[in-house]
Amino acid sequence: MRNKENWFKEKIKGVNPEIAAEVQISADIIARIDKILKEKNMTQRDLARKLGKSEAVVSRWTTGFPNLRLSSIAQLSIALGEPLIVIPID
């Protein structure tokens, strides 16, 4: 995983900061989904079933850089039983 992170960081160095931030957030969400799936010993197929979605949809959400809507993030969080995004309120 470290090599992918280093490659990713190298590639986004020259990119517009707003685009880089968006891509980083997408990558972080994908990594969080993957981590939760592994921790819960779930597959993408299991997640798709819980969501009532096709495996293709879940695959698109968990690979590449999807533009997830808040409603999709909420659905994923509920299906996984864990928040995908935590926003500190101080």
C-alpha positions in Angstrom: 0.0 0.0 0.0 2.9 2.4 0.8 4.1 2.3 -2.8 0.6 3.2 -4.2 0.5 6.1 -1.7 3.9 7.4 -2.7 3.0 7.0 -6.4 -0.3 8.9 -5.9 1.4 11.7 -3.9 4.0 12.1 -6.7 1.4 12.3 -9.4 -0.8 15.0 -7.8 2.1 17.4 -6.9 1.5 19.6 -10.0 -2.3 19.4 -10.0 -4.7 22.2 -9.1 -5.0 22.2 -5.3 -8.8 21.9 -5.4 -8.7 18.9 -7.8 -5.9 17.3 -5.7 -8.0 17.7 -2.5 -11.1 16.1 -4.2 -9.0 13.2 -5.5 -7.4 12.7 -2.1 -10.9 12.7 -0.4 -12.1 10.1 -2.9 -9.0 8.0 -2.3 -9.4 8.2 1.5 -13.1 7.1 1.3 -12.1 4.2 -1.0 -9.4 3.2 1.5 -11.8 3.5 4.4 -14.4 1.3 2.6 -11.7 -1.3 1.9 -10.4 -1.3 5.5 -13.9 -1.8 6.9 -14.7 -4.6 4.5 -11.5 -6.4 5.5 -12.1 -5.8 9.2 -15.6 -7.2 8.9 -14.5 -10.0 6.6 -17.0 -8.8 3.9 -16.7 -8.8 0.2 -17.9 -6.2 -2.3 -20.6 -8.7 -3.1 -21.7 -8.7 0.5 -21.8 -4.9 0.5 -23.8 -4.9 -2.7 -26.4 -7.2 -1.3 -26.7 -5.1 1.9 -27.2 -2.0 -0.3 -29.6 -3.6 -2.7 -27.2 -2.5 -5.5 -25.4 -4.4 -8.2 -21.8 -5.5 -7.7 -20.9 -3.3 -10.7 -22.1 -0.2 -8.8 -20.2 -1.1 -5.7 -17.1 -1.9 -7.7 -17.3 1.6 -9.3 -17.6 3.1 -5.9 -14.6 1.2 -4.5 -12.2 1.6 -7.4 -11.0 4.6 -9.3 -12.1 8.0 -8.1 -15.9 8.0 -7.8 -17.8 11.2 -7.3 -19.9 9.9 -4.5 -23.0 11.9 -3.4 -23.6 12.4 0.3 -26.6 10.1 0.1 -24.4 7.4 -1.3 -21.8 7.9 1.5 -24.6 7.7 4.0 -25.9 4.5 2.5 -22.5 3.0 2.5 -21.9 4.0 6.1 -25.1 2.4 7.2 -24.5 -0.8 5.3 -21.0 -1.0 6.7 -22.1 -0.1 10.2 -19.3 2.5 10.5 -18.9 6.1 9.4 -16.9 6.7 6.3 -16.4 10.4 7.2 -15.9 11.8 10.6 -16.1 15.6 10.9 -14.7 17.0 14.1 -16.9 19.7 15.6 -15.0 21.9 18.1 
